[in-house]
Amino acid sequence: MGRIMRIFALSMVFVCCFAVCNASAFRMGDQGSEVAEIQGQLASLGYDVAADGDFGPATVEAVKSFQSSHGLNADGLVGPSTYSALMGREMPQVSRSFNSVSRRIVANSMNYIGVPYVFGGTSPSGFDCSGYVRYVFASAGIYLPRTADAQYEVGMPVSRGELIPGDLVFFSTYDYGASHVGIYLGDGAFINASSSRGVAIDNLDGGYWGACYIGARRIL
């Protein structure tokens, strides 16, 4: 239990540091008056979003729709190009003290340690790998595809050296391509629903998982 708590504490530090240092766009989990202003402009253009200052899933979808209609990369992030097209002015410096969604996902992932592995399982009575990841993300209002290979097509690719807590890590195990998925926690650790141990924390570096690792995706 001591190691689990240490990994959890480190993951919270990494989430906070990343949120401060990599603030190049408004994104899921951001809050405040600047987010409310973006939402208000989207609403004035007819998009179905409330100007509540909370950058949640509805805002992501509205941003994606706006981006698609303006020939921009539909990633749901309000970076300089999207901000300029939407607001008609240069984007201000983005600052945030934390990414609340990443923090919530990492915290929620820990609640199911010890839940047994069940092939096709999608609930706390039993999970398979992708069912577990989907369930944890859904608890934070983010809905992922059902299978590991489909989840591998979502979000943005992330290199091994740029992983932060909340990223999805993928492995090629029983089948070619992405056949297993977990949630990165930081310090080389990830949490997953494995067929041998159920929901547990494992090491990404070396050993079986290191040999099977094929890549990562950032959803948040």
C-alpha positions in Angstrom: 0.0 0.0 0.0 2.9 2.3 0.7 4.1 2.0 -2.9 0.6 2.7 -4.2 0.3 5.9 -2.2 3.8 7.0 -3.3 2.9 6.5 -7.0 -0.4 8.3 -6.5 1.3 11.3 -4.8 3.9 11.5 -7.6 1.2 11.4 -10.2 -0.6 14.3 -8.6 2.6 16.3 -8.7 3.2 15.5 -12.3 -0.4 16.4 -13.2 0.0 19.8 -11.5 3.4 20.5 -13.1 2.2 19.6 -16.6 -0.9 21.8 -16.3 1.2 24.8 -15.4 4.1 24.3 -17.8 2.2 23.1 -20.9 -0.5 25.7 -21.0 -0.6 26.3 -24.8 -4.3 25.8 -25.2 -7.6 25.9 -23.4 -8.8 22.3 -22.9 -11.0 19.8 -21.1 -10.9 20.5 -17.3 -10.0 24.2 -17.5 -12.2 26.6 -15.6 -12.7 30.4 -15.3 -13.8 33.6 -16.9 -11.8 33.0 -20.1 -13.4 29.7 -20.6 -16.8 31.3 -20.0 -16.0 33.9 -22.7 -15.1 31.2 -25.2 -18.4 29.3 -24.4 -20.4 32.5 -24.7 -19.0 33.2 -28.2 -19.7 29.6 -29.2 -23.3 29.9 -27.9 -23.8 33.2 -29.8 -22.8 31.3 -33.0 -25.5 28.7 -32.3 -23.5 25.9 -30.7 -25.2 24.0 -27.8 -23.0 25.0 -24.9 -23.6 26.9 -21.7 -21.3 29.7 -20.6 -20.6 28.2 -17.2 -16.9 28.6 -17.2 -16.3 24.8 -17.0 -14.6 23.3 -20.1 -16.4 20.0 -20.1 -17.4 17.4 -22.8 -20.2 19.7 -24.2 -17.6 22.5 -24.8 -15.2 20.0 -26.4 -17.9 18.9 -28.9 -18.9 22.5 -29.6 -15.2 23.4 -30.2 -14.7 20.4 -32.5 -17.8 21.4 -34.6 -16.6 25.0 -34.9 -13.1 23.8 -35.9 -14.5 21.4 -38.6 -16.7 24.2 -40.1 -13.7 26.5 -40.3 -11.1 24.1 -41.8 -9.2 23.7 -38.5 -7.9 20.5 -36.9 -10.9 19.2 -34.9 -9.1 18.3 -31.7 -11.3 20.1 -29.2 -8.5 22.3 -28.0 -8.7 26.1 -28.2 -5.2 26.9 -29.3 -4.0 30.1 -31.0 -5.5 29.3 -34.4 -8.9 28.3 -33.0 -9.0 31.2 -30.5 -8.2 33.7 -33.3 -10.9 32.3 -35.6 -13.5 32.2 -32.8 -12.7 35.3 -30.8 -11.3 37.6 -33.6 -8.2 38.5 -31.6 -4.8 37.1 -30.5 -5.0 34.4 -27.8 -3.9 35.4 -24.3 -1.5 33.5 -22.1 -3.2 30.4 -20.8 -2.5 29.7 -17.1 -4.0 27.0 -14.9 -3.1 25.6 -11.6 -4.2 22.0 -12.4 -6.1 19.9 -14.8 -9.0 18.7 -12.7 -10.0 16.0 -15.2 -6.6 14.3 -15.2 -6.5 14.4 -11.4 -10.0 13.0 -11.1 -9.2 10.1 -13.5 -6.0 9.1 -11.7 -7.8 9.3 -8.3 -10.8 7.3 -9.6 -8.5 4.6 -11.2 -7.2 3.7 -7.7 -10.7 3.0 -6.4 -10.9 -0.4 -8.2 -7.5 -2.0 -7.3 -8.2 -5.7 -6.6 -11.4 -5.9 -8.8 -11.1 -9.2 -10.6 -10.5 -9.6 -14.3 -13.6 -10.7 -16.3 -13.4 -11.1 -20.1 -15.9 -8.5 -21.5 -16.3 -7.0 -18.0 -17.3 -3.3 -17.9 -18.3 -2.8 -14.2 -16.7 -2.9 -10.7 -18.0 -6.5 -10.4 -15.3 -7.4 -13.0 -13.3 -5.6 -15.7 -11.4 -6.4 -18.8 -8.6 -3.9 -19.7 -10.6 -1.6 -22.1 -13.8 -2.0 -20.0 -11.9 -0.7 -17.0 -10.3 2.3 -18.8 -13.6 3.2 -20.4 -15.4 3.0 -17.0 -12.8 5.2 -15.3 -12.9 7.8 -18.0 -16.7 7.8 -18.2 -16.8 8.6 -14.5 -15.1 11.9 -15.4 -17.5 12.6 -18.3 -15.2 11.3 -21.1 -16.6 8.5 -23.2 -14.2 6.2 -25.0 -14.7 3.4 -27.5 -15.2 -0.1 -26.0 -12.1 -1.9 -27.2 -8.3 -1.3 -26.8 -7.7 -1.1 -30.5 -10.4 1.5 -31.0 -9.2 3.5 -28.0 -5.7 3.5 -29.7 -7.3 5.6 -32.4 -8.5 8.3 -30.1 -6.6 11.4 -28.9 -3.1 12.4 -29.7 0.0 10.2 -29.9 2.5 10.7 -27.1 6.1 9.6 -27.0 7.4 7.4 -24.1 9.4 10.3 -22.7 6.5 12.7 -22.7 4.0 10.6 -20.7 2.0 12.2 -17.9 -0.6 10.8 -15.5 -3.9 10.2 -17.2 -2.4 9.2 -20.6 -3.4 5.8 -22.0 -0.6 3.3 -22.6 -1.1 0.4 -25.1 0.4 -3.0 -25.5 0.5 -5.8 -28.1 -0.2 -9.0 -26.1 -2.4 -11.8 -27.5 -3.0 -10.2 -30.9 -1.2 -7.9 -33.3 -1.7 -4.2 -32.6 -3.2 -2.6 -29.6 -4.8 -5.5 -27.6 -4.2 -4.2 -24.0 -4.5 -0.8 -22.4 -3.9 0.9 -19.1 -3.7 4.3 -17.5 -0.3 5.9 -16.9 0.2 7.0 -13.3 3.8 8.5 -13.4 7.2 7.2 -12.2 7.1 4.4 -14.8 3.9 3.0 -13.3 0.5 2.3 -14.9 -2.8 0.8 -13.7 -4.6 -1.8 -15.7 -7.0 -4.7 -15.5 -4.8 -7.7 -16.3 -6.0 -11.2 -16.9 -3.7 -12.6 -14.1 -4.1 -10.0 -11.3 -7.2 -8.0 -12.0 -6.9 -4.3 -11.5 -3.4 -3.7 -10.4 -0.4 -1.4 -10.7 2.4 -2.5 -13.0 5.7 -1.2 -14.3 6.0 0.1 -17.8 9.8 -0.3 -17.8 11.3 -3.6 -18.7 9.9 -7.1 -18.1 6.8 -8.4 -19.8 5.1 -5.0 -20.2 8.1 -3.2 -21.5 8.5 -5.8 -24.2 4.9 -5.5 -25.2 4.6 -1.7 -25.1 3.6 -0.1 -28.5 2.6 3.5 -27.7 0.4 6.0 -25.9 -2.4 8.4 -26.4 -3.3 11.6 -24.7 -7.1 12.0 -24.4 -7.2 15.1 -22.1 
